[in-house]
Amino acid sequence: MALLGIVSAAALVAPAAGFAEGFQTAAPRAILVDAGTHTVLLEKGADEYVTPASTVKIMTAEVVFHEIAEGRLKLDDEFTVSEHAWRSGGAPAGGSAMFLLVNSKVRVEDLIRGLVVDSGNDAAITLAEGVAGSEEAFVGRMNKRASELGLTKSVFGNPWGQAAPDQKVTPREMVQLSAHVIKTYPDLYRYFGEKEFTWNKIRQQNRNPLLTMSIGADGLKTGNIDDSGYGMVGSAVQDDRRLIVAVYGLRTAKDRAEEARKLLQWGFRNFEEKPLFKAGEPIGSAQVYGGASGSVPLTSPTDVKVLLQRGGGSEKLTGKIVYEGPLIAPVEAGTKVARLEVRRGSTVVLEQPLEAAETIEKGSLPSRAFDAAYEYAAGAIHNKLSKKQ
């Protein structure tokens, strides 16, 4: 039985909540998120499917970075360039390439640079084959990692961005993936920000146009194929605040660069941070079944903050605690058992995991029997009401 614990709206009163007030983007699908507070500053078709094109290489990089972090792969390891990687992703294919030579051996670190700086399709295929044995096996790892990271909608069909029926993502989940990469692999994420890379005596500029603008950009990837239009996922930092933007479906590379830049600059200039709850401060409670106590207080392990638009309207934020319950005793302190949703109108602008603030042991037999009767009665009443509707 899913129970929703409602947080008092008064606890979340905010003087400004007019997100996107006075600003519109020409991008058909877009989302702008503050990485520190996870606040959604603007969204437009953010949950609609898009063809990722080369932005899929962010997922390819995540799988490779994860292998390195787990100790199964080293930057000095070498992979051999197969004829398939050369023919399908290299110079003969005519797409973006690192210009690898067939049968040559290349260090993983250089392949990463070829992947994220040159957007090399040959680098992506070579990494996939080197890590998993084949493109197909690597795609299996991509989808496994996506599931582990909570990307419930996106599906990956190849590591380099070729159009395929089984390759579809949402802008929101690409931002979510990018935030994970930036936070989890800071020493490897830096490759996304390198402005150029030379391989086989061919120097290529990073395809991310934001890196040449004075806006604090340090990654991630662009993409463009006929099926997708021009898209990108980018990130920038100003005054210790990081924003991540995704735009898809634009008509030209210039439009893509301009919309991403305008979104980032608008986000930096027009929002201010507001605290909601301190780490460890009780936010609400969850009902417990069969416990020594009938409920457990819920807290966040980190401060809960949102960004609010300066000079916005008079709308207020509301909060709701969502969990599958009642929770079954025993409940251990520190266990993630719920999430806080903060909304402006119908838009979820923040989701924050919540933990049990204390341990609730199993209750006595009489109290457990009472709880069982209560749940049965509540279920019975609910069923009767449902039948009358």
Secondary structure, 3 states (H helix, E strand, C coil): CEEEEEECHHHHCCCCCCCCCCCCCCCCEEEEEECCCCCEEEEECCCCCECCHHHHHHHHHHHHHHHHHCCCCCCCCEEECCHHHHHHHCHHHCCCCCCCCCCCEEEHHHHHHHHHCCCCHHHHHHHHHHHHCCHHHHHHHHHHHHHHCCCCCCECCCCCCCCCCCCEECHHHHHHHHHHHHHHCHHHHHHHHCCEEEECCEEEECCCHHHHCCCCEEEEEEEEECCCEEEEEEEEEECCEEEEEEEEEECCHHHHHHHHHHHHHHHHHHEEEEEEECCCCCCEEEEEECECCCEEEEECCCCEEEEEECCCCCCCCEEEEEEECCEECCECCCCEEEEEEEEECCEEEEEEEEEECCCECECCHHHHHHHHHHHHHHHHHHHHHHHHC
